[in-house]
Amino acid sequence: MTAAEDSQLKIGPPLDSLKTTELHDSFNEIHHGHRHEAIDIMRPRGTPIRAVTDGIIRKVFISRQGGLTIYEFDRSSAYCFYYAHLDHYADIHEGMPVARGDVIGYVGSTGDAQPDAPQLHFAIFKLGPDKSWWKGEAINPYPILMRAVTEAQSVWVKRGPLRDFRKSQAKACATAWSGTWMAVWL
């Protein structure tokens, strides 16, 4: 797959209400003596982090640099999405399937992040044939996230109020069924 094809990777935003103005292309910057190969998104400590695609939690790991981290593989195990500096994890475990939008962790400043600068360190790796979570070719997440955020904002503007209405109706229906839970796909 070429770099141009990688840039067409479809994911969702890892944080709610993310704006393009919150994204800064730091992929090629030097951080702690090496190329960053990621993007840092500043958010208050405890902000929910969401899975960017349907996939599987491949590794939950604590490292000196990344602190509390999550490695998520997409369904085809072609890409690995790396979330670092988490404050704590959601109720997840290795091997667990996740859907795009599921909360998997919470923004923090563990590892080598500044304690007063909670953030999500987010990286994307194209996996090799061995599918090793600790290896892969780094892909710049900035253009991919810019597109994901722009598309998410467009969908909210076009469908946001209707979706909110559907959610309220689903809750009303669930209540009307005297505690019987029913799934409603929105």
N, C-alpha and C positions, 0 to 999 in steps of 0.2 A: 504494500500500500504506500502511495506517495504522501509527501507532506500535505499536498493539496487535498487528497482524499481524507487524511486524518483530520484536517480542519473542518470537514463536513460531518464529523462525528456528532450524533444527536444525543444530547444529555439535557437534564433539567438543572436548574440552579440548586446549589447545595444549601442555600439559605433563603428563607422567606423574604419577600419584599426587597430582594437584591436589586440595586440600580447599577447601570453601566458606569455611573460616576464613582462608584465604590471600587471599581476594578482598575488595577494598575499593572501594566505589563512589566513584571520584574524577572521574567524567565532567564534572561541573559545577564542579569546583575550578579555581582560577586557578593555572596553572603557567607560569612565565616570561612573565607578562604577558598570557596568553590562556587561554581555557577549554581544559581538558585534553582533553576528548572522547575519552578512552581509559581503560584500566585498566593499572596497573603491577603486575606480579607478581614479587616478589622470589624469586630462586633462586640457587644457587651458579653461578659462572662455569663455562661449559661444559655446563650442563644441556641436553639435547636439546629442541628446539622442534619440535612436530609440526603438520602441516597440519590445519586444523580441519574441512576439507570436501574432497570430490573437486573438483578444479578445475585451474587452470593458473597457473604462475608468470608473472605479467604483467610484473613489473618487479623487478629487483635493482638497488638504488640506494644510494649513499652521500650522506648529507646532513649539514649542520652540526648540526642539532638531533637527528635520529634516528640518526645514525651509520650503521652497516650495517643496511639495511632490506630487507624483502621485501614486495611487493604480490601477494597471491594473489586471483584472481577465482574465484568459484564457476562451475560448468559453464554456467549460463545467463547469466553476466556481469551478474547483477543486483546482486551484492554484491562488495565488495572487502574483504579482510582484510589488515590492516597489522601487520607484526611489526617492531619497532625495537629499537635498542641492542644488536644481536647482537654477539657476540664474533667469530664467523666463520660462514660458510655451510657447509651440507652440499654434496654434489655436485649442484648445481642450476644451471639456466640459464633465461633468459627464454624463454617459449614451452613450457616443459616441463610435461607433465601430471603432477599429483600426486594421490595418493589420501589420503583422510582417514587420519591417523595416520602418514604418511610423515615422517621426520625431514627438515627443511628448513634448519635452522640451530641455533645454540647461544647460550644466554643470555650476555650480556656487559654492558658499560657504555660502549659507544661513543657518540659524539655528545655531547649535553649531560647525559648521566646522570653521577651522581657515580661516580668511579672505584672507590670502595670499596662501591658498592651495585649489584651486577649484578642485572639485571632484564629482564623481557620487557615492553615497552610494546606493548599490543595494542589495536587499534581496528577498528571495522567501519564501512564506508561503503556506503550504498545508492547505486548508480551511476545517473547520468542517461543520457539517450539517446545522448550522445557516447561513453560508456564510457571516460572519461579516468581513468587510475589516480591522478592527483593531485587529482582533484575527487570530489565526492560529498557526500551528506547524512550527517553523522555520526550514528550510532546508538549508544546506550549499551550497551556490551558486558556490563555487570555482570549484569543479569537473565538475559541469554542464557547467560553463562558459569555462573551459579549453577545454572540448569537443566541445562546440559551436565554439570557436575561431579556434581550429584546423580544424574543418570541413569547416568553412568559408574560411580559408586560402587555403585549398585543393581545394575547388570549384573555388576560384578565379584563382588559378594556372591552373586548368584544363579548365575553361570556361571563365575566365576574358576577354581576348582579343576578343573572339567571342561575348560576351555580349556587350562589348564596340562597336564593329562593328554593332551589331543589333541596338543599341541605335542610332548610327549615321545615319543608314539607315532609322529608324523610323522617325527621325527628318527631313530627306530629303524628305521622302514620305509625311509627314504632310505639309511641305512647298509647295510641288508640287501640293497639292490639294487646293491651293489658299485659305488658311486659314481654310479649313475644317479640324476639329480635328478628328483623328482616334486613337482608342486604339490599342496598340500593346503589347501583353503579351510576356515577355521575360523569 
